[in-house]
Amino acid sequence: MKFQISSIKFQRAGGAATLLIVAVVYLLTFQTDICSNPSEYVIDSGEYQIALSSWGTVHHTGAPTYSLIGAAFVSLLRLIGIAPAAGAALFSVVCALVALGFIYAVGLRLTGNPWAAGAAVLALALGPSFWINHVIAELRAFGSMLLAASLWLAMRYSETGSTKLLYALAFVW
């Protein structure tokens, strides 16, 4: 049997390996304590850590959805002993990994090359701005997830014309 770079198993393995690398790096660096840093990169992080651990909501559009889903996530993690501040940051890590999975799928669909898609995901994921905002309690991670899911759903709808995908796109967007 001839080895093909375009095999589905190889493509999925490439995506899984890429996400595993990012997951390890993110899990080694995610924020575990309440943030009090005044830097513009993390100014909202402490607010989110407190809001997600107390079922509160925060500012602008999308934030209430992030807060409600994040609060459920943080509450579940608290049941197994994970501190609220760490749980809020871990929610961002999970959102980032889901977003990067969708971005890998989009890149793979566009290029047909798992190496190129994986390299693009690694370059994005490990770039300072993306990385910083996806290992702290920050709405940007949730927004990245929704945007990446929307791009993937739009591409799939364009290819298939499935109304189910169009409804999913409308819901996610």
N, CA and C atoms as a LAMMPS dump frame, in Angstrom:
ITEM: TIMESTEP
0
ITEM: NUMBER OF ATOMS
519
ITEM: BOX BOUNDS ff ff ff
-5.0000000000000000e+02 5.0000000000000000e+02
-5.0000000000000000e+02 5.0000000000000000e+02
-5.0000000000000000e+02 5.0000000000000000e+02
ITEM: ATOMS id mol type element x y z
1 1 1 N 0.839 -1.173 0
2 1 2 C 0 0 0
3 1 3 C 0.893 1.248 0
4 2 1 N 0.595 2.149 -0.861
5 2 2 C 1.386 3.366 -0.997
6 2 3 C 0.967 4.409 0.047
7 3 1 N 1.958 5.037 0.697
8 3 2 C 1.695 6.088 1.689
9 3 3 C 1.314 7.371 0.968
10 4 1 N 0.196 7.953 1.366
11 4 2 C -0.256 9.203 0.757
12 4 3 C -0.357 10.276 1.83
13 5 1 N 0.236 11.442 1.554
14 5 2 C 0.187 12.553 2.505
15 5 3 C -1.231 13.071 2.684
16 6 1 N -2.098 12.807 1.724
17 6 2 C -3.457 13.317 1.801
18 6 3 C -4.406 12.347 2.5
19 7 1 N -3.896 11.247 3.051
20 7 2 C -4.786 10.296 3.714
21 7 3 C -5.459 10.964 4.908
22 8 1 N -6.7 10.598 5.131
23 8 2 C -7.491 11.179 6.219
24 8 3 C -6.829 10.915 7.57
25 9 1 N -6.331 9.703 7.792
26 9 2 C -5.689 9.385 9.066
27 9 3 C -4.468 10.279 9.303
28 10 1 N -3.682 10.501 8.264
29 10 2 C -2.483 11.338 8.397
30 10 3 C -2.869 12.783 8.674
31 11 1 N -3.898 13.266 7.998
32 11 2 C -4.347 14.64 8.201
33 11 3 C -4.849 14.839 9.63
34 12 1 N -5.623 13.881 10.116
35 12 2 C -6.138 13.985 11.484
36 12 3 C -5.005 13.884 12.496
37 13 1 N -4.049 13.017 12.225
38 13 2 C -2.901 12.875 13.123
39 13 3 C -2.104 14.18 13.157
40 14 1 N -1.954 14.837 12.003
41 14 2 C -1.249 16.126 11.952
42 14 3 C -1.965 17.174 12.776
43 15 1 N -3.269 17.226 12.645
44 15 2 C -4.054 18.183 13.432
45 15 3 C -3.979 17.88 14.916
46 16 1 N -4.089 16.6 15.267
47 16 2 C -4.023 16.204 16.675
48 16 3 C -2.646 16.506 17.261
49 17 1 N -1.584 16.238 16.506
50 17 2 C -0.222 16.505 16.988
51 17 3 C -0.011 18.004 17.187
52 18 1 N -0.504 18.804 16.256
53 18 2 C -0.373 20.256 16.362
54 18 3 C -1.091 20.767 17.613
55 19 1 N -2.333 20.317 17.818
56 19 2 C -3.088 20.76 18.988
57 19 3 C -2.464 20.242 20.281
58 20 1 N -1.889 19.059 20.254
59 20 2 C -1.229 18.521 21.44
60 20 3 C -0.029 19.38 21.833
61 21 1 N 0.763 19.794 20.851
62 21 2 C 1.913 20.665 21.128
63 21 3 C 1.442 21.975 21.761
64 22 1 N 0.41 22.585 21.163
65 22 2 C -0.111 23.837 21.7
66 22 3 C -0.696 23.62 23.096
67 23 1 N -1.431 22.524 23.297
68 23 2 C -2.028 22.242 24.604
69 23 3 C -0.957 22.127 25.681
70 24 1 N 0.122 21.429 25.388
71 24 2 C 1.202 21.277 26.369
72 24 3 C 1.812 22.636 26.705
73 25 1 N 2.124 23.432 25.675
74 25 2 C 2.726 24.748 25.915
75 25 3 C 1.76 25.637 26.697
76 26 1 N 0.493 25.66 26.303
77 26 2 C -0.487 26.496 26.992
78 26 3 C -0.692 26.035 28.433
79 27 1 N -0.814 24.732 28.643
80 27 2 C -1.066 24.229 29.995
81 27 3 C 0.126 24.46 30.923
82 28 1 N 1.313 24.574 30.364
83 28 2 C 2.488 24.876 31.184
84 28 3 C 2.586 26.356 31.548
85 29 1 N 1.803 27.203 30.851
86 29 2 C 1.954 28.649 31.063
87 29 3 C 0.663 29.37 31.415
88 30 1 N -0.471 28.667 31.552
89 30 2 C -1.707 29.406 31.79
90 30 3 C -1.735 30.001 33.193
91 31 1 N -2.479 31.074 33.322
92 31 2 C -2.509 31.872 34.551
93 31 3 C -3.302 31.148 35.631
94 32 1 N -2.705 30.972 36.805
95 32 2 C -3.367 30.245 37.887
96 32 3 C -3.748 31.123 39.073
97 33 1 N -3.305 32.364 39.101
98 33 2 C -3.593 33.265 40.215
99 33 3 C -4.416 34.451 39.734
100 34 1 N -5.074 35.122 40.677
101 34 2 C -5.848 36.322 40.341
102 34 3 C -4.908 37.36 39.731
103 35 1 N -5.328 37.907 38.599
104 35 2 C -4.5 38.872 37.873
105 35 3 C -4.728 40.281 38.42
106 36 1 N -3.633 40.956 38.732
107 36 2 C -3.733 42.359 39.141
108 36 3 C -2.779 43.222 38.32
109 37 1 N -2.338 42.688 37.198
110 37 2 C -1.398 43.393 36.338
111 37 3 C -2.137 44.487 35.558
112 38 1 N -1.658 45.734 35.552
113 38 2 C -2.333 46.82 34.841
114 38 3 C -2.032 46.872 33.331
115 39 1 N -1.265 45.939 32.812
116 39 2 C -0.929 45.938 31.384
117 39 3 C -2.192 45.871 30.533
118 40 1 N -2.184 46.561 29.388
119 40 2 C -3.331 46.528 28.479
120 40 3 C -3.629 45.129 27.973
121 41 1 N -2.616 44.252 27.92
122 41 2 C -2.827 42.888 27.447
123 41 3 C -3.702 42.079 28.397
124 42 1 N -3.656 42.387 29.678
125 42 2 C -4.358 41.548 30.658
126 42 3 C -5.278 42.346 31.58
127 43 1 N -5.65 43.555 31.183
128 43 2 C -6.41 44.435 32.068
129 43 3 C -7.759 43.836 32.485
130 44 1 N -8.401 43.061 31.621
131 44 2 C -9.712 42.484 31.946
132 44 3 C -9.62 41.123 32.617
133 45 1 N -8.451 40.533 32.632
134 45 2 C -8.316 39.163 33.105
135 45 3 C -8.809 38.972 34.537
136 46 1 N -8.409 39.846 35.453
137 46 2 C -8.862 39.739 36.837
138 46 3 C -10.371 39.872 36.949
139 47 1 N -10.949 40.774 36.146
140 47 2 C -12.402 40.947 36.134
141 47 3 C -13.086 39.649 35.717
142 48 1 N -12.565 39.003 34.682
143 48 2 C -13.157 37.745 34.227
144 48 3 C -12.984 36.641 35.264
145 49 1 N -11.835 36.598 35.912
146 49 2 C -11.603 35.565 36.92
147 49 3 C -12.638 35.675 38.04
148 50 1 N -12.933 36.877 38.436
149 50 2 C -13.918 37.07 39.502
150 50 3 C -15.331 36.81 38.972
151 51 1 N -15.651 37.331 37.795
152 51 2 C -16.995 37.16 37.231
153 51 3 C -17.315 35.69 36.959
154 52 1 N -16.367 34.934 36.403
155 52 2 C -16.641 33.535 36.068
156 52 3 C -16.763 32.661 37.309
157 53 1 N -16.095 33.035 38.391
158 53 2 C -16.187 32.214 39.602
159 53 3 C -17.397 32.579 40.462
160 54 1 N -18.075 33.677 40.126
161 54 2 C -19.242 34.093 40.915
162 54 3 C -20.497 34.247 40.048
163 55 1 N -20.492 33.707 38.849
164 55 2 C -21.614 33.777 37.911
165 55 3 C -22.001 35.221 37.593
166 56 1 N -21.018 36.108 37.544
167 56 2 C -21.272 37.498 37.182
168 56 3 C -21.148 37.678 35.678
169 57 1 N -21.491 38.858 35.203
170 57 2 C -21.298 39.18 33.785
171 57 3 C -20.407 40.41 33.7
172 58 1 N -19.844 40.609 32.532
173 58 2 C -18.952 41.734 32.305
174 58 3 C -19.415 42.493 31.072
175 59 1 N -18.596 43.375 30.571
176 59 2 C -18.958 44.323 29.52
177 59 3 C -19.204 43.72 28.125
178 60 1 N -19.368 44.48 27.161
179 60 2 C -19.685 44.402 25.731
180 60 3 C -20.294 43.1 25.179
181 61 1 N -20.792 43.191 23.97
182 61 2 C -21.493 42.106 23.306
183 61 3 C -20.647 40.844 23.272
184 62 1 N -21.263 39.729 23.546
185 62 2 C -20.56 38.451 23.583
186 62 3 C -20.087 38.104 24.976
187 63 1 N -19.851 39.103 25.786
188 63 2 C -19.358 38.854 27.135
189 63 3 C -20.361 38.099 28.004
190 64 1 N -21.668 38.396 27.928
191 64 2 C -22.596 37.608 28.747
192 64 3 C -22.587 36.115 28.391
193 65 1 N -22.499 35.797 27.107
194 65 2 C -22.441 34.383 26.708
195 65 3 C -21.152 33.753 27.225
196 66 1 N -20.045 34.452 27.046
197 66 2 C -18.759 33.983 27.573
198 66 3 C -18.849 33.785 29.087
199 67 1 N -19.466 34.746 29.769
200 67 2 C -19.568 34.679 31.217
201 67 3 C -20.414 33.503 31.682
202 68 1 N -21.541 33.281 31.032
203 68 2 C -22.423 32.191 31.451
204 68 3 C -21.805 30.816 31.181
205 69 1 N -21.259 30.628 29.989
206 69 2 C -20.63 29.346 29.667
207 69 3 C -19.374 29.162 30.516
208 70 1 N -18.597 30.231 30.644
209 70 2 C -17.387 30.172 31.467
210 70 3 C -17.695 29.894 32.929
211 71 1 N -18.77 30.479 33.445
212 71 2 C -19.147 30.247 34.835
213 71 3 C -19.504 28.781 35.067
214 72 1 N -20.213 28.178 34.124
215 72 2 C -20.536 26.751 34.239
216 72 3 C -19.253 25.919 34.216
217 73 1 N -18.343 26.269 33.321
218 73 2 C -17.061 25.571 33.203
219 73 3 C -16.261 25.683 34.503
220 74 1 N -16.147 26.907 35.03
221 74 2 C -15.389 27.144 36.264
222 74 3 C -16.043 26.408 37.434
223 75 1 N -17.372 26.414 37.491
224 75 2 C -18.08 25.715 38.572
225 75 3 C -17.808 24.217 38.535
226 76 1 N -17.792 23.633 37.343
227 76 2 C -17.48 22.204 37.216
228 76 3 C -16.048 21.917 37.668
229 77 1 N -15.125 22.788 37.288
230 77 2 C -13.731 22.593 37.693
231 77 3 C -13.551 22.754 39.195
232 78 1 N -14.328 23.638 39.791
233 78 2 C -14.249 23.821 41.25
234 78 3 C -14.644 22.54 41.976
235 79 1 N -15.557 21.767 41.385
236 79 2 C -15.979 20.503 41.997
237 79 3 C -14.833 19.505 42.1
238 80 1 N -13.835 19.65 41.221
239 80 2 C -12.692 18.73 41.276
240 80 3 C -11.457 19.408 41.867
241 81 1 N -11.666 20.56 42.512
242 81 2 C -10.595 21.192 43.27
243 81 3 C -9.742 22.206 42.538
244 82 1 N -10.132 22.613 41.347
245 82 2 C -9.353 23.623 40.619
246 82 3 C -9.827 25.007 41.046
247 83 1 N -8.886 25.848 41.425
248 83 2 C -9.201 27.195 41.908
249 83 3 C -9.911 28.017 40.834
250 84 1 N -10.813 28.914 41.248
251 84 2 C -11.557 29.725 40.277
252 84 3 C -10.684 30.502 39.297
253 85 1 N -9.605 31.117 39.773
254 85 2 C -8.742 31.894 38.869
255 85 3 C -8.124 30.98 37.815
256 86 1 N -7.67 29.816 38.223
257 86 2 C -7.093 28.863 37.267
258 86 3 C -8.177 28.335 36.33
259 87 1 N -9.362 28.079 36.86
260 87 2 C -10.464 27.587 36.028
261 87 3 C -10.862 28.582 34.956
262 88 1 N -10.867 29.867 35.308
263 88 2 C -11.224 30.903 34.329
264 88 3 C -10.189 30.966 33.208
265 89 1 N -8.914 30.862 33.565
266 89 2 C -7.867 30.862 32.535
267 89 3 C -7.911 29.571 31.721
268 90 1 N -8.208 28.458 32.375
269 90 2 C -8.29 27.181 31.667
270 90 3 C -9.441 27.187 30.662
271 91 1 N -10.51 27.916 30.975
272 91 2 C -11.615 28.068 30.017
273 91 3 C -11.099 28.708 28.73
274 92 1 N -10.246 29.713 28.869
275 92 2 C -9.653 30.341 27.688
276 92 3 C -8.772 29.36 26.922
277 93 1 N -8.012 28.546 27.628
278 93 2 C -7.163 27.543 26.97
279 93 3 C -8.024 26.587 26.145
280 94 1 N -9.126 26.122 26.726
281 94 2 C -10.012 25.204 26.004
282 94 3 C -10.604 25.893 24.774
283 95 1 N -11.074 27.135 24.944
284 95 2 C -11.614 27.887 23.796
285 95 3 C -10.553 28.046 22.711
286 96 1 N -9.322 28.341 23.123
287 96 2 C -8.226 28.51 22.158
288 96 3 C -7.953 27.215 21.404
289 97 1 N -7.937 26.097 22.107
290 97 2 C -7.668 24.817 21.444
291 97 3 C -8.771 24.46 20.449
292 98 1 N -10.025 24.743 20.817
293 98 2 C -11.133 24.513 19.884
294 98 3 C -10.968 25.425 18.667
295 99 1 N -10.653 26.697 18.901
296 99 2 C -10.443 27.643 17.795
297 99 3 C -9.327 27.165 16.884
298 100 1 N -8.225 26.744 17.464
299 100 2 C -7.08 26.299 16.66
300 100 3 C -7.401 25.024 15.891
301 101 1 N -8.238 24.172 16.456
302 101 2 C -8.688 22.983 15.719
303 101 3 C -9.476 23.371 14.477
304 102 1 N -10.373 24.351 14.626
305 102 2 C -11.131 24.836 13.472
306 102 3 C -10.211 25.512 12.449
307 103 1 N -9.25 26.286 12.937
308 103 2 C -8.314 26.962 12.031
309 103 3 C -7.477 25.941 11.272
310 104 1 N -7.053 24.887 11.957
311 104 2 C -6.324 23.805 11.279
312 104 3 C -7.206 23.195 10.185
313 105 1 N -8.478 22.925 10.505
314 105 2 C -9.394 22.331 9.529
315 105 3 C -9.583 23.248 8.325
316 106 1 N -9.699 24.552 8.566
317 106 2 C -9.833 25.514 7.471
318 106 3 C -8.552 25.513 6.622
319 107 1 N -7.392 25.577 7.285
320 107 2 C -6.118 25.571 6.561
321 107 3 C -5.923 24.3 5.759
322 108 1 N -6.299 23.184 6.334
323 108 2 C -6.179 21.908 5.628
324 108 3 C -7.093 21.871 4.414
325 109 1 N -8.307 22.4 4.579
326 109 2 C -9.267 22.44 3.459
327 109 3 C -8.753 23.347 2.333
328 110 1 N -8.128 24.454 2.707
329 110 2 C -7.646 25.41 1.705
330 110 3 C -6.377 24.926 1
331 111 1 N -5.488 24.275 1.739
332 111 2 C -4.197 23.894 1.163
333 111 3 C -4.089 22.416 0.815
334 112 1 N -4.856 21.571 1.511
335 112 2 C -4.715 20.128 1.325
336 112 3 C -3.419 19.587 1.922
337 113 1 N -2.7 20.438 2.659
338 113 2 C -1.4 20.059 3.185
339 113 3 C -1.42 20.149 4.723
340 114 1 N -1.367 18.985 5.406
341 114 2 C -1.41 19.015 6.868
342 114 3 C -0.202 19.708 7.49
343 115 1 N 0.95 19.653 6.809
344 115 2 C 2.147 20.327 7.331
345 115 3 C 1.978 21.835 7.296
346 116 1 N 1.458 22.348 6.194
347 116 2 C 1.244 23.792 6.075
348 116 3 C 0.183 24.258 7.068
349 117 1 N -0.894 23.496 7.17
350 117 2 C -1.956 23.869 8.111
351 117 3 C -1.433 23.837 9.55
352 118 1 N -0.684 22.808 9.888
353 118 2 C -0.123 22.693 11.234
354 118 3 C 0.879 23.797 11.533
355 119 1 N 1.722 24.107 10.561
356 119 2 C 2.713 25.173 10.749
357 119 3 C 2.015 26.523 10.942
358 120 1 N 0.96 26.762 10.172
359 120 2 C 0.221 28.022 10.31
360 120 3 C -0.414 28.124 11.692
361 121 1 N -0.984 27.025 12.165
362 121 2 C -1.603 27.018 13.491
363 121 3 C -0.547 27.261 14.574
364 122 1 N 0.592 26.599 14.453
365 122 2 C 1.657 26.813 15.436
366 122 3 C 2.151 28.257 15.423
367 123 1 N 2.32 28.823 14.238
368 123 2 C 2.78 30.207 14.134
369 123 3 C 1.777 31.163 14.787
370 124 1 N 0.497 30.937 14.54
371 124 2 C -0.531 31.774 15.153
372 124 3 C -0.581 31.548 16.658
373 125 1 N -0.68 30.287 17.062
374 125 2 C -0.89 29.942 18.473
375 125 3 C 0.258 30.368 19.376
376 126 1 N 1.47 30.308 18.854
377 126 2 C 2.625 30.624 19.684
378 126 3 C 3.143 32.048 19.484
379 127 1 N 2.439 32.827 18.658
380 127 2 C 2.756 34.251 18.525
381 127 3 C 2.36 34.958 19.82
382 128 1 N 3.127 35.939 20.246
383 128 2 C 2.901 36.56 21.567
384 128 3 C 1.486 37.075 21.815
385 129 1 N 0.898 37.779 20.868
386 129 2 C -0.419 38.366 21.103
387 129 3 C -1.487 37.301 21.285
388 130 1 N -1.502 36.309 20.393
389 130 2 C -2.5 35.24 20.498
390 130 3 C -2.278 34.456 21.784
391 131 1 N -1.041 34.055 22.027
392 131 2 C -0.704 33.238 23.186
393 131 3 C -1.108 33.938 24.492
394 132 1 N -0.719 35.198 24.649
395 132 2 C -1.016 35.934 25.876
396 132 3 C -2.516 35.973 26.139
397 133 1 N -3.301 36.233 25.107
398 133 2 C -4.743 36.388 25.284
399 133 3 C -5.511 35.078 25.317
400 134 1 N -4.805 33.962 25.256
401 134 2 C -5.489 32.671 25.261
402 134 3 C -5.045 31.776 26.407
403 135 1 N -4.208 32.276 27.297
404 135 2 C -3.826 31.533 28.497
405 135 3 C -4.219 32.308 29.765
406 136 1 N -4.919 33.406 29.598
407 136 2 C -5.458 34.174 30.716
408 136 3 C -6.98 34.194 30.56
409 137 1 N -7.678 34.576 31.614
410 137 2 C -9.134 34.687 31.534
411 137 3 C -9.457 35.899 30.659
412 138 1 N -9.795 35.659 29.413
413 138 2 C -9.987 36.755 28.464
414 138 3 C -11.02 36.373 27.414
415 139 1 N -11.923 37.296 27.124
416 139 2 C -12.986 37.096 26.149
417 139 3 C -12.453 36.807 24.749
418 140 1 N -11.267 37.279 24.434
419 140 2 C -10.715 37.091 23.082
420 140 3 C -10.607 35.615 22.707
421 141 1 N -10.342 34.748 23.677
422 141 2 C -10.247 33.314 23.39
423 141 3 C -11.603 32.784 22.927
424 142 1 N -12.669 33.19 23.581
425 142 2 C -14.013 32.781 23.204
426 142 3 C -14.362 33.334 21.829
427 143 1 N -14.004 34.599 21.591
428 143 2 C -14.247 35.211 20.289
429 143 3 C -13.489 34.509 19.179
430 144 1 N -12.262 34.106 19.449
431 144 2 C -11.482 33.352 18.458
432 144 3 C -12.169 32.041 18.113
433 145 1 N -12.694 31.385 19.141
434 145 2 C -13.388 30.121 18.917
435 145 3 C -14.619 30.321 18.03
436 146 1 N -15.413 31.329 18.334
437 146 2 C -16.617 31.587 17.536
438 146 3 C -16.274 31.991 16.105
439 147 1 N -15.246 32.826 15.948
440 147 2 C -14.839 33.253 14.611
441 147 3 C -14.327 32.065 13.789
442 148 1 N -13.466 31.245 14.386
443 148 2 C -12.914 30.098 13.666
444 148 3 C -14.02 29.104 13.302
445 149 1 N -14.946 28.866 14.234
446 149 2 C -16.071 27.965 13.946
447 149 3 C -16.921 28.534 12.818
448 150 1 N -17.129 29.848 12.83
449 150 2 C -17.921 30.491 11.769
450 150 3 C -17.248 30.35 10.407
451 151 1 N -15.933 30.543 10.365
452 151 2 C -15.209 30.382 9.095
453 151 3 C -15.333 28.962 8.568
454 152 1 N -15.169 27.988 9.46
455 152 2 C -15.26 26.586 9.043
456 152 3 C -16.68 26.256 8.568
457 153 1 N -17.689 26.7 9.327
458 153 2 C -19.08 26.432 8.931
459 153 3 C -19.426 27.116 7.606
460 154 1 N -18.94 28.334 7.396
461 154 2 C -19.198 29.037 6.133
462 154 3 C -18.558 28.282 4.971
463 155 1 N -17.343 27.803 5.178
464 155 2 C -16.67 27.058 4.121
465 155 3 C -17.412 25.755 3.815
466 156 1 N -17.813 25.047 4.853
467 156 2 C -18.543 23.784 4.654
468 156 3 C -19.897 24.042 3.981
469 157 1 N -20.583 25.118 4.38
470 157 2 C -21.854 25.453 3.745
471 157 3 C -21.646 25.751 2.269
472 158 1 N -20.581 26.495 1.952
473 158 2 C -20.276 26.823 0.563
474 158 3 C -20.047 25.566 -0.267
475 159 1 N -19.45 24.56 0.34
476 159 2 C -19.152 23.313 -0.377
477 159 3 C -20.371 22.399 -0.517
478 160 1 N -21.235 22.405 0.505
479 160 2 C -22.328 21.422 0.53
480 160 3 C -23.707 22.015 0.271
481 161 1 N -23.9 23.289 0.638
482 161 2 C -25.217 23.897 0.513
483 161 3 C -26.205 23.395 1.558
484 162 1 N -25.727 22.688 2.568
485 162 2 C -26.586 22.118 3.604
486 162 3 C -27.213 23.213 4.463
487 163 1 N -28.548 23.198 4.555
488 163 2 C -29.217 24.2 5.382
489 163 3 C -28.887 23.996 6.864
490 164 1 N -28.592 22.772 7.274
491 164 2 C -28.192 22.535 8.666
492 164 3 C -26.923 23.323 8.993
493 165 1 N -25.971 23.342 8.06
494 165 2 C -24.739 24.098 8.277
495 165 3 C -25.012 25.594 8.299
496 166 1 N -25.961 26.035 7.466
497 166 2 C -26.307 27.456 7.455
498 166 3 C -26.948 27.863 8.782
499 167 1 N -27.827 27.018 9.324
500 167 2 C -28.421 27.301 10.626
501 167 3 C -27.353 27.304 11.718
502 168 1 N -26.438 26.352 11.644
503 168 2 C -25.347 26.301 12.633
504 168 3 C -24.501 27.563 12.545
505 169 1 N -24.226 28.004 11.333
506 169 2 C -23.442 29.225 11.136
507 169 3 C -24.162 30.426 11.74
508 170 1 N -25.446 30.538 11.481
509 170 2 C -26.225 31.651 12.042
510 170 3 C -26.216 31.601 13.572
511 171 1 N -26.323 30.416 14.142
512 171 2 C -26.321 30.275 15.601
513 171 3 C -24.975 30.664 16.187
514 172 1 N -23.889 30.154 15.605
515 172 2 C -22.558 30.427 16.137
516 172 3 C -22.187 31.887 15.94
517 173 1 N -22.483 32.417 14.753
518 173 2 C -22.12 33.802 14.468
519 173 3 C -22.926 34.746 15.336
